[in-house]
């Protein structure tokens, strides 16, 4: 069962790992139209005989704040029915570095509680939660960085679930995208799933006896796809922009204005998100929800943006997936989706726990990774230096 299903990235990955979606829900009309069209198309699951994506799924459009366990259970199922797995990635904008990071002050930040509420009502045997890495250091009700990750951990533990958390880069598991996200797996009576070890690396082969494969590159994905539809191709709008892009080294971008901060009086410089030139020899950068994806340099030296179909492939969607809506909506659905290849890997870990069956002794939670504490400590120090300045900047943008 998936919540905040969006265009279906979570469901695609989990169904590839052997799970069957019984219910998927989202509030966005275009997302639900995409799920419905993709289900109706009967797109075959890889290596799964005659199974097709979402074939058993009930698709519900609605505000999750108005949904209850009764709405999500299969028709005719008793109140005691429990899903094997509840999966969801609540909206990430309240915690994302690409947004204003208003956290719980953002209405979307409150949707975390809805996933906890439905977990309490449905009592799934296993839970999978996904969000941006910024949630690790997000400020909670206690007013301190790291408060939100503690709140989430405690909320599921209070319901009787053991939890384990990690941040994982999809590129390290075979995806052609450097997308780092926070994941939580939880269970009440099954063995606590283990996060898998990476299978790919940027420096694969350098270490003696390393079994890691090299990262899958953006070039490999583009070359594996049919030539893009001319209607989907976006080129620089002016000769000046083409000239600016021609001066860039792949893996860099057009500069933003310097953001002055207390410890950076000359400005904190970065790249414009709409003016980055991709390095074809690496996995792509994180696919965003904007209709201005990275530029690529063509063999003739000219430039074009990645198309929405290429972005969908980098997110792990089947080529037949039936995205609905205008181009801007398709980019938004794709960028907001969960990376399906990464979820397939986690789906196998969850399936291993499920097939081993319930255990007599309740599992206990894993400690939060040391990496989390280091990032939280750094953020506390950074807030001490620049916190008031950033509050003023965010206020000026609202």
Secondary structure by P-SEA (a helix, b strand, c coil): ccccccccaaaaaaaaacccccbbbbccaaaaaaaaaaaaacccccccccccccccccccccccccccccccccccccccccccbbbbbcccccccccccccccccccccaaaaaaaaaaaacccbbbbbbccccccccccccccaaaaaaaaaaaaaaccccccccccccccccccbbbbbbbbbbcccccbbbbcccccccccccccccccccccaaaaaaaccccccccccccccaaaaaaaaacccccccccccccccccccccccccccbbbbcccccccccccccccbbbbccccccccccaaaaaaaacccccccccccaaaaaaaaaacccaaaaaaaaaaaaaaaaaccccbbbbbccccaaaaaaaaaaaaaaaccaaaaaaaaaaac
